[in-house]
Amino acid sequence: PPPFTGVWMGDSKLCAIGVHCGNHITSHGLALNCCTDLTWFDHIVPCGLEGKGVTSLSHELGQHVTVSHVLEPFLDSFQEVFDCTLVSAEDPG
């Protein structure tokens, strides 16, 4: 729920989404925690949200989940939800 953007599992953030605008440039970002070492988040206030945590797919599913496991289904879902076609930087066309 606003203002807590992203994807949440209870009080823990699984996926962060961000937009930055400045100097006539807009940047977009997305971070999906697959098998992230979550101990690093013990030293900061993630996303500036006091009392909220961070989780990963590996933690939530109880098994090792890598980026390569989720990349294709994630990109397929992204294209479907946003009704777009993604083009890889490596694609010649």
KOLGU-4560 file (N, C-alpha, C; in nm, 3 decimals, padded with zeros to 5 digits):
<recs>
<n_xx: 00.083 n_yy: -00.121 n_zz: 00.000 ca_xx: 00.000 ca_yy: 00.000 ca_zz: 00.000 c_xx: 00.086 c_yy: 00.125 c_zz: 00.000 mol: A seq: 1 type: PRO>
<n_xx: 00.039 n_yy: 00.235 n_zz: -00.059 ca_xx: 00.116 ca_yy: 00.360 ca_zz: -00.058 c_xx: 00.146 c_yy: 00.400 c_zz: 00.085 mol: A seq: 2 type: PRO>
<n_xx: 00.258 n_yy: 00.455 n_zz: 00.117 ca_xx: 00.366 ca_yy: 00.491 ca_zz: 00.024 c_xx: 00.468 c_yy: 00.380 c_zz: 00.004 mol: A seq: 3 type: PRO>
<n_xx: 00.434 n_yy: 00.258 n_zz: 00.039 ca_xx: 00.529 ca_yy: 00.147 ca_zz: 00.032 c_xx: 00.526 c_yy: 00.081 c_zz: -00.105 mol: A seq: 4 type: PHE>
<n_xx: 00.595 n_yy: 00.140 n_zz: -00.201 ca_xx: 00.599 ca_yy: 00.085 ca_zz: -00.336 c_xx: 00.682 c_yy: -00.043 c_zz: -00.337 mol: A seq: 5 type: THR>
<n_xx: 00.667 n_yy: -00.121 n_zz: -00.441 ca_xx: 00.742 ca_yy: -00.243 ca_zz: -00.456 c_xx: 00.655 c_yy: -00.365 c_zz: -00.429 mol: A seq: 6 type: GLY>
<n_xx: 00.720 n_yy: -00.478 n_zz: -00.409 ca_xx: 00.651 ca_yy: -00.603 ca_zz: -00.380 c_xx: 00.688 c_yy: -00.644 c_zz: -00.239 mol: A seq: 7 type: VAL>
<n_xx: 00.588 n_yy: -00.676 n_zz: -00.159 ca_xx: 00.608 ca_yy: -00.704 ca_zz: -00.017 c_xx: 00.559 c_yy: -00.844 c_zz: 00.019 mol: A seq: 8 type: TRP>
<n_xx: 00.628 n_yy: -00.904 n_zz: 00.115 ca_xx: 00.586 ca_yy: -01.028 ca_zz: 00.179 c_xx: 00.570 c_yy: -00.991 c_zz: 00.327 mol: A seq: 9 type: MET>
<n_xx: 00.448 n_yy: -00.964 n_zz: 00.369 ca_xx: 00.426 ca_yy: -00.915 ca_zz: 00.505 c_xx: 00.491 c_yy: -00.780 c_zz: 00.522 mol: A seq: 10 type: GLY>
<n_xx: 00.579 n_yy: -00.765 n_zz: 00.622 ca_xx: 00.650 ca_yy: -00.640 ca_zz: 00.648 c_xx: 00.789 c_yy: -00.638 c_zz: 00.586 mol: A seq: 11 type: ASP>
<n_xx: 00.816 n_yy: -00.729 n_zz: 00.493 ca_xx: 00.948 ca_yy: -00.735 ca_zz: 00.430 c_xx: 00.938 c_yy: -00.713 c_zz: 00.280 mol: A seq: 12 type: SER>
<n_xx: 01.026 n_yy: -00.627 n_zz: 00.230 ca_xx: 01.027 ca_yy: -00.592 ca_zz: 00.089 c_xx: 01.102 c_yy: -00.697 c_zz: 00.010 mol: A seq: 13 type: LYS>
<n_xx: 01.041 n_yy: -00.744 n_zz: -00.098 ca_xx: 01.101 ca_yy: -00.844 ca_zz: -00.185 c_xx: 01.155 c_yy: -00.780 c_zz: -00.313 mol: A seq: 14 type: LEU>
<n_xx: 01.087 n_yy: -00.678 n_zz: -00.361 ca_xx: 01.123 ca_yy: -00.615 ca_zz: -00.488 c_xx: 01.107 c_yy: -00.463 c_zz: -00.475 mol: A seq: 15 type: CYS>
<n_xx: 01.214 n_yy: -00.392 n_zz: -00.507 ca_xx: 01.211 ca_yy: -00.246 ca_zz: -00.501 c_xx: 01.197 c_yy: -00.189 c_zz: -00.642 mol: A seq: 16 type: ALA>
<n_xx: 01.118 n_yy: -00.084 n_zz: -00.653 ca_xx: 01.096 ca_yy: -00.017 ca_zz: -00.780 c_xx: 01.123 c_yy: 00.131 c_zz: -00.759 mol: A seq: 17 type: ILE>
<n_xx: 01.200 n_yy: 00.190 n_zz: -00.849 ca_xx: 01.233 ca_yy: 00.331 ca_zz: -00.832 c_xx: 01.236 c_yy: 00.409 c_zz: -00.961 mol: A seq: 18 type: GLY>
<n_xx: 01.207 n_yy: 00.537 n_zz: -00.951 ca_xx: 01.214 ca_yy: 00.630 ca_zz: -01.063 c_xx: 01.286 c_yy: 00.753 c_zz: -01.014 mol: A seq: 19 type: VAL>
<n_xx: 01.381 n_yy: 00.802 n_zz: -01.092 ca_xx: 01.454 ca_yy: 00.924 ca_zz: -01.058 c_xx: 01.447 c_yy: 01.019 c_zz: -01.177 mol: A seq: 20 type: HIS>
<n_xx: 01.417 n_yy: 01.144 n_zz: -01.149 ca_xx: 01.412 ca_yy: 01.247 ca_zz: -01.253 c_xx: 01.508 c_yy: 01.358 c_zz: -01.216 mol: A seq: 21 type: CYS>
<n_xx: 01.588 n_yy: 01.400 n_zz: -01.312 ca_xx: 01.679 ca_yy: 01.511 ca_zz: -01.288 c_xx: 01.757 c_yy: 01.546 c_zz: -01.412 mol: A seq: 22 type: GLY>
<n_xx: 01.786 n_yy: 01.675 n_zz: -01.429 ca_xx: 01.862 ca_yy: 01.723 ca_zz: -01.545 c_xx: 01.804 c_yy: 01.673 c_zz: -01.677 mol: A seq: 23 type: ASN>
<n_xx: 01.672 n_yy: 01.674 n_zz: -01.688 ca_xx: 01.599 ca_yy: 01.635 ca_zz: -01.809 c_xx: 01.620 c_yy: 01.488 c_zz: -01.844 mol: A seq: 24 type: HIS>
<n_xx: 01.653 n_yy: 01.404 n_zz: -01.746 ca_xx: 01.672 ca_yy: 01.262 ca_zz: -01.766 c_xx: 01.588 c_yy: 01.186 c_zz: -01.664 mol: A seq: 25 type: ILE>
<n_xx: 01.517 n_yy: 01.084 n_zz: -01.711 ca_xx: 01.441 ca_yy: 00.999 ca_zz: -01.622 c_xx: 01.504 c_yy: 00.860 c_zz: -01.621 mol: A seq: 26 type: THR>
<n_xx: 01.531 n_yy: 00.810 n_zz: -01.502 ca_xx: 01.589 ca_yy: 00.676 ca_zz: -01.486 c_xx: 01.490 c_yy: 00.589 c_zz: -01.411 mol: A seq: 27 type: SER>
<n_xx: 01.482 n_yy: 00.463 n_zz: -01.450 ca_xx: 01.394 ca_yy: 00.367 ca_zz: -01.386 c_xx: 01.478 c_yy: 00.253 c_zz: -01.332 mol: A seq: 28 type: HIS>
<n_xx: 01.435 n_yy: 00.193 n_zz: -01.224 ca_xx: 01.510 ca_yy: 00.082 ca_zz: -01.169 c_xx: 01.420 c_yy: -00.019 c_zz: -01.100 mol: A seq: 29 type: GLY>
<n_xx: 01.470 n_yy: -00.141 n_zz: -01.095 ca_xx: 01.398 ca_yy: -00.248 ca_zz: -01.031 c_xx: 01.499 c_yy: -00.343 c_zz: -00.970 mol: A seq: 30 type: LEU>
<n_xx: 01.477 n_yy: -00.383 n_zz: -00.847 ca_xx: 01.565 ca_yy: -00.480 ca_zz: -00.781 c_xx: 01.480 c_yy: -00.591 c_zz: -00.723 mol: A seq: 31 type: ALA>
<n_xx: 01.500 n_yy: -00.712 n_zz: -00.772 ca_xx: 01.429 ca_yy: -00.829 ca_zz: -00.722 c_xx: 01.530 c_yy: -00.915 c_zz: -00.648 mol: A seq: 32 type: LEU>
<n_xx: 01.509 n_yy: -00.932 n_zz: -00.518 ca_xx: 01.602 ca_yy: -01.010 ca_zz: -00.436 c_xx: 01.577 c_yy: -01.159 c_zz: -00.459 mol: A seq: 33 type: ASN>
<n_xx: 01.671 n_yy: -01.222 n_zz: -00.527 ca_xx: 01.659 ca_yy: -01.366 ca_zz: -00.554 c_xx: 01.733 c_yy: -01.446 c_zz: -00.448 mol: A seq: 34 type: CYS>
<n_xx: 01.864 n_yy: -01.432 n_zz: -00.443 ca_xx: 01.945 ca_yy: -01.506 ca_zz: -00.346 c_xx: 02.042 c_yy: -01.410 c_zz: -00.277 mol: A seq: 35 type: CYS>
<n_xx: 01.994 n_yy: -01.291 n_zz: -00.250 ca_xx: 02.072 ca_yy: -01.184 ca_zz: -00.189 c_xx: 02.112 c_yy: -01.220 c_zz: -00.046 mol: A seq: 36 type: THR>
<n_xx: 02.236 n_yy: -01.183 n_zz: -00.008 ca_xx: 02.281 ca_yy: -01.196 ca_zz: 00.130 c_xx: 02.210 c_yy: -01.088 c_zz: 00.211 mol: A seq: 37 type: ASP>
<n_xx: 02.108 n_yy: -01.125 n_zz: 00.282 ca_xx: 02.023 ca_yy: -01.028 ca_zz: 00.352 c_xx: 02.089 c_yy: -00.966 c_zz: 00.475 mol: A seq: 38 type: LEU>
<n_xx: 02.202 n_yy: -01.020 n_zz: 00.521 ca_xx: 02.268 ca_yy: -00.964 ca_zz: 00.640 c_xx: 02.318 c_yy: -00.822 c_zz: 00.616 mol: A seq: 39 type: THR>
<n_xx: 02.345 n_yy: -00.786 n_zz: 00.491 ca_xx: 02.390 ca_yy: -00.649 ca_zz: 00.461 c_xx: 02.284 c_yy: -00.546 c_zz: 00.500 mol: A seq: 40 type: TRP>
<n_xx: 02.158 n_yy: -00.585 n_zz: 00.494 ca_xx: 02.049 ca_yy: -00.493 ca_zz: 00.527 c_xx: 02.037 c_yy: -00.467 c_zz: 00.677 mol: A seq: 41 type: PHE>
<n_xx: 02.110 n_yy: -00.544 n_zz: 00.759 ca_xx: 02.112 ca_yy: -00.520 ca_zz: 00.904 c_xx: 02.182 c_yy: -00.389 c_zz: 00.939 mol: A seq: 42 type: ASP>
<n_xx: 02.259 n_yy: -00.334 n_zz: 00.847 ca_xx: 02.341 ca_yy: -00.215 ca_zz: 00.873 c_xx: 02.278 c_yy: -00.085 c_zz: 00.822 mol: A seq: 43 type: HIS>
<n_xx: 02.162 n_yy: -00.095 n_zz: 00.759 ca_xx: 02.096 ca_yy: 00.024 ca_zz: 00.703 c_xx: 01.947 c_yy: 00.020 c_zz: 00.734 mol: A seq: 44 type: ILE>
<n_xx: 01.880 n_yy: 00.128 n_zz: 00.702 ca_xx: 01.733 ca_yy: 00.130 ca_zz: 00.704 c_xx: 01.691 c_yy: 00.116 c_zz: 00.558 mol: A seq: 45 type: VAL>
<n_xx: 01.655 n_yy: -00.006 n_zz: 00.515 ca_xx: 01.624 ca_yy: -00.029 ca_zz: 00.373 c_xx: 01.516 c_yy: 00.065 c_zz: 00.322 mol: A seq: 46 type: PRO>
<n_xx: 01.545 n_yy: 00.130 n_zz: 00.211 ca_xx: 01.451 ca_yy: 00.222 ca_zz: 00.146 c_xx: 01.404 c_yy: 00.334 c_zz: 00.239 mol: A seq: 47 type: CYS>
<n_xx: 01.474 n_yy: 00.355 n_zz: 00.348 ca_xx: 01.439 ca_yy: 00.460 ca_zz: 00.442 c_xx: 01.312 c_yy: 00.431 c_zz: 00.521 mol: A seq: 48 type: GLY>
<n_xx: 01.271 n_yy: 00.306 n_zz: 00.526 ca_xx: 01.146 ca_yy: 00.269 ca_zz: 00.592 c_xx: 01.175 c_yy: 00.203 c_zz: 00.726 mol: A seq: 49 type: LEU>
<n_xx: 01.161 n_yy: 00.281 n_zz: 00.832 ca_xx: 01.184 ca_yy: 00.231 ca_zz: 00.968 c_xx: 01.087 c_yy: 00.117 c_zz: 00.999 mol: A seq: 50 type: GLU>
<n_xx: 01.137 n_yy: 00.012 n_zz: 01.063 ca_xx: 01.052 ca_yy: -00.097 ca_zz: 01.107 c_xx: 01.013 c_yy: -00.196 c_zz: 01.000 mol: A seq: 51 type: GLY>
<n_xx: 01.065 n_yy: -00.179 n_zz: 00.880 ca_xx: 01.034 ca_yy: -00.272 ca_zz: 00.771 c_xx: 01.160 c_yy: -00.353 c_zz: 00.739 mol: A seq: 52 type: LYS>
<n_xx: 01.142 n_yy: -00.472 n_zz: 00.687 ca_xx: 01.255 ca_yy: -00.558 ca_zz: 00.656 c_xx: 01.270 c_yy: -00.582 c_zz: 00.507 mol: A seq: 53 type: GLY>
<n_xx: 01.363 n_yy: -00.671 n_zz: 00.474 ca_xx: 01.391 ca_yy: -00.709 ca_zz: 00.337 c_xx: 01.393 c_yy: -00.861 c_zz: 00.333 mol: A seq: 54 type: VAL>
<n_xx: 01.343 n_yy: -00.918 n_zz: 00.227 ca_xx: 01.345 ca_yy: -01.064 ca_zz: 00.211 c_xx: 01.389 c_yy: -01.099 c_zz: 00.070 mol: A seq: 55 type: THR>
<n_xx: 01.400 n_yy: -01.226 n_zz: 00.042 ca_xx: 01.440 ca_yy: -01.274 ca_zz: -00.091 c_xx: 01.352 c_yy: -01.392 c_zz: -00.131 mol: A seq: 56 type: SER>
<n_xx: 01.352 n_yy: -01.422 n_zz: -00.260 ca_xx: 01.278 ca_yy: -01.539 ca_zz: -00.307 c_xx: 01.334 c_yy: -01.666 c_zz: -00.243 mol: A seq: 57 type: LEU>
<n_xx: 01.467 n_yy: -01.676 n_zz: -00.232 ca_xx: 01.528 ca_yy: -01.794 ca_zz: -00.171 c_xx: 01.481 c_yy: -01.812 c_zz: -00.028 mol: A seq: 58 type: SER>
<n_xx: 01.478 n_yy: -01.702 n_zz: 00.048 ca_xx: 01.434 ca_yy: -01.709 ca_zz: 00.187 c_xx: 01.287 c_yy: -01.750 c_zz: 00.196 mol: A seq: 59 type: HIS>
<n_xx: 01.204 n_yy: -01.688 n_zz: 00.116 ca_xx: 01.060 ca_yy: -01.713 ca_zz: 00.123 c_xx: 01.024 c_yy: -01.853 c_zz: 00.075 mol: A seq: 60 type: GLU>
<n_xx: 01.095 n_yy: -01.905 n_zz: -00.025 ca_xx: 01.063 ca_yy: -02.036 ca_zz: -00.080 c_xx: 01.139 c_yy: -02.150 c_zz: -00.014 mol: A seq: 61 type: LEU>
<n_xx: 01.240 n_yy: -02.114 n_zz: 00.066 ca_xx: 01.317 ca_yy: -02.216 ca_zz: 00.135 c_xx: 01.406 c_yy: -02.298 c_zz: 00.043 mol: A seq: 62 type: GLY>
<n_xx: 01.443 n_yy: -02.240 n_zz: -00.071 ca_xx: 01.534 ca_yy: -02.306 ca_zz: -00.165 c_xx: 01.613 c_yy: -02.200 c_zz: -00.241 mol: A seq: 63 type: GLN>
<n_xx: 01.728 n_yy: -02.238 n_zz: -00.294 ca_xx: 01.815 ca_yy: -02.143 ca_zz: -00.363 c_xx: 01.753 c_yy: -02.104 c_zz: -00.497 mol: A seq: 64 type: HIS>
<n_xx: 01.722 n_yy: -01.976 n_zz: -00.515 ca_xx: 01.663 ca_yy: -01.924 ca_zz: -00.637 c_xx: 01.758 c_yy: -01.819 c_zz: -00.694 mol: A seq: 65 type: VAL>
<n_xx: 01.807 n_yy: -01.843 n_zz: -00.815 ca_xx: 01.901 ca_yy: -01.749 ca_zz: -00.878 c_xx: 01.828 c_yy: -01.659 c_zz: -00.978 mol: A seq: 66 type: THR>
<n_xx: 01.898 n_yy: -01.555 n_zz: -01.021 ca_xx: 01.843 ca_yy: -01.465 ca_zz: -01.122 c_xx: 01.810 c_yy: -01.544 c_zz: -01.249 mol: A seq: 67 type: VAL>
<n_xx: 01.897 n_yy: -01.637 n_zz: -01.286 ca_xx: 01.872 ca_yy: -01.714 ca_zz: -01.409 c_xx: 01.745 c_yy: -01.798 c_zz: -01.398 mol: A seq: 68 type: SER>
<n_xx: 01.705 n_yy: -01.836 n_zz: -01.276 ca_xx: 01.579 ca_yy: -01.910 ca_zz: -01.258 c_xx: 01.457 c_yy: -01.824 c_zz: -01.289 mol: A seq: 69 type: HIS>
<n_xx: 01.464 n_yy: -01.696 n_zz: -01.257 ca_xx: 01.346 ca_yy: -01.611 ca_zz: -01.265 c_xx: 01.346 c_yy: -01.513 c_zz: -01.381 mol: A seq: 70 type: VAL>
<n_xx: 01.460 n_yy: -01.497 n_zz: -01.449 ca_xx: 01.470 ca_yy: -01.393 ca_zz: -01.551 c_xx: 01.368 c_yy: -01.408 c_zz: -01.664 mol: A seq: 71 type: LEU>
<n_xx: 01.362 n_yy: -01.525 n_zz: -01.725 ca_xx: 01.270 ca_yy: -01.543 ca_zz: -01.838 c_xx: 01.123 c_yy: -01.528 c_zz: -01.797 mol: A seq: 72 type: GLU>
<n_xx: 01.077 n_yy: -01.596 n_zz: -01.691 ca_xx: 00.937 ca_yy: -01.576 ca_zz: -01.653 c_xx: 00.907 c_yy: -01.432 c_zz: -01.609 mol: A seq: 73 type: PRO>
<n_xx: 01.005 n_yy: -01.366 n_zz: -01.545 ca_xx: 00.985 ca_yy: -01.227 ca_zz: -01.506 c_xx: 00.967 c_yy: -01.138 c_zz: -01.628 mol: A seq: 74 type: PHE>
<n_xx: 01.056 n_yy: -01.152 n_zz: -01.726 ca_xx: 01.048 ca_yy: -01.069 ca_zz: -01.847 c_xx: 00.921 c_yy: -01.098 c_zz: -01.926 mol: A seq: 75 type: LEU>
<n_xx: 00.879 n_yy: -01.224 n_zz: -01.932 ca_xx: 00.753 ca_yy: -01.258 ca_zz: -01.999 c_xx: 00.636 c_yy: -01.190 c_zz: -01.931 mol: A seq: 76 type: ASP>
<n_xx: 00.631 n_yy: -01.194 n_zz: -01.799 ca_xx: 00.523 ca_yy: -01.129 ca_zz: -01.724 c_xx: 00.527 c_yy: -00.978 c_zz: -01.741 mol: A seq: 77 type: SER>
<n_xx: 00.648 n_yy: -00.919 n_zz: -01.740 ca_xx: 00.662 ca_yy: -00.775 ca_zz: -01.759 c_xx: 00.601 c_yy: -00.733 c_zz: -01.892 mol: A seq: 78 type: PHE>
<n_xx: 00.634 n_yy: -00.808 n_zz: -01.998 ca_xx: 00.580 ca_yy: -00.775 ca_zz: -02.131 c_xx: 00.428 c_yy: -00.785 c_zz: -02.133 mol: A seq: 79 type: GLN>
<n_xx: 00.375 n_yy: -00.886 n_zz: -02.067 ca_xx: 00.230 ca_yy: -00.905 ca_zz: -02.064 c_xx: 00.161 c_yy: -00.793 c_zz: -01.986 mol: A seq: 80 type: GLU>
<n_xx: 00.212 n_yy: -00.762 n_zz: -01.868 ca_xx: 00.149 ca_yy: -00.661 ca_zz: -01.782 c_xx: 00.156 c_yy: -00.523 c_zz: -01.846 mol: A seq: 81 type: VAL>
<n_xx: 00.270 n_yy: -00.489 n_zz: -01.906 ca_xx: 00.289 ca_yy: -00.355 ca_zz: -01.963 c_xx: 00.260 c_yy: -00.350 c_zz: -02.112 mol: A seq: 82 type: PHE>
<n_xx: 00.210 n_yy: -00.459 n_zz: -02.168 ca_xx: 00.173 ca_yy: -00.466 ca_zz: -02.310 c_xx: 00.282 c_yy: -00.407 c_zz: -02.398 mol: A seq: 83 type: ASP>
<n_xx: 00.402 n_yy: -00.465 n_zz: -02.386 ca_xx: 00.516 ca_yy: -00.413 ca_zz: -02.461 c_xx: 00.602 c_yy: -00.529 c_zz: -02.510 mol: A seq: 84 type: CYS>
<n_xx: 00.699 n_yy: -00.497 n_zz: -02.593 ca_xx: 00.798 ca_yy: -00.594 ca_zz: -02.640 c_xx: 00.934 c_yy: -00.547 c_zz: -02.594 mol: A seq: 85 type: THR>
<n_xx: 01.003 n_yy: -00.631 n_zz: -02.521 ca_xx: 01.137 ca_yy: -00.596 ca_zz: -02.474 c_xx: 01.240 c_yy: -00.634 c_zz: -02.580 mol: A seq: 86 type: LEU>
<n_xx: 01.339 n_yy: -00.548 n_zz: -02.598 ca_xx: 01.446 ca_yy: -00.571 ca_zz: -02.694 c_xx: 01.577 c_yy: -00.571 c_zz: -02.619 mol: A seq: 87 type: VAL>
<n_xx: 01.655 n_yy: -00.675 n_zz: -02.637 ca_xx: 01.784 ca_yy: -00.686 ca_zz: -02.570 c_xx: 01.886 c_yy: -00.594 c_zz: -02.635 mol: A seq: 88 type: SER>
<n_xx: 01.977 n_yy: -00.540 n_zz: -02.554 ca_xx: 02.083 ca_yy: -00.454 ca_zz: -02.607 c_xx: 02.173 c_yy: -00.532 c_zz: -02.703 mol: A seq: 89 type: ALA>
<n_xx: 02.176 n_yy: -00.666 n_zz: -02.688 ca_xx: 02.260 ca_yy: -00.748 ca_zz: -02.774 c_xx: 02.193 c_yy: -00.778 c_zz: -02.908 mol: A seq: 90 type: GLU>
<n_xx: 02.060 n_yy: -00.756 n_zz: -02.917 ca_xx: 01.989 ca_yy: -00.783 ca_zz: -03.043 c_xx: 02.034 c_yy: -00.683 c_zz: -03.150 mol: A seq: 91 type: ASP>
<n_xx: 02.072 n_yy: -00.733 n_zz: -03.270 ca_xx: 02.119 ca_yy: -00.641 ca_zz: -03.374 c_xx: 02.009 c_yy: -00.553 c_zz: -03.431 mol: A seq: 92 type: PRO>
<n_xx: 01.882 n_yy: -00.596 n_zz: -03.421 ca_xx: 01.773 ca_yy: -00.520 ca_zz: -03.481 c_xx: 01.705 c_yy: -00.439 c_zz: -03.382 mol: A seq: 93 type: GLY>
</recs>
